[in-house]
């Protein structure tokens, strides 16, 4: 069963933002947030472990994180550091069970779920049309969501949609900047109106 966190108005701690607070919108009623996870043992081995910088935008504010992801004996672990190098939280996923460790507030737990949502949607969900290397064009389904991948204007675009929402507010859009040919983890830009965040992930 996918987690369904409360999407109320939250304030983030200064250690994360370097500013006072940020408000989180409620998203679209009835939409899933976050996505249903890929079981940890099914995450592609080449995509399981890497480091990345992440900018998570909510409203007019940005959160800057550094992420370290690692596969450990069937468990997927994500550690998030602030831009100042302090550890903010760790996410442990074993199969479909997800636990957030070390978060100092419910607000950081919410951020952790969004981080995991972004990683799964961008890199770890493998609909039936996905190729390990070149992201083949196609259509698929994931946990009741339609998944589409197409080439547009020099970018690969991946979209998650639900049958009940046909407008641009009813889809999650991911742009892949492939960089080097065959790069396994390209830079991605994610727009997720269901959860109320935009994000950029840059593997390092």
PyMOL commands that set and color helices and strands:
alter all, ss='L'
color gray80, all
select helices_A, chain A and resi 14-17+40-42+45-48+106-124+168-170
alter helices_A, ss='H'
color red, helices_A
select strands_A, chain A and resi 50-58+61-72+75-82+87-94+97-101+138-142+145-152+155-161+171-177+187-192+197-203
alter strands_A, ss='S'
color yellow, strands_A
deselect
rebuild
show_as cartoon
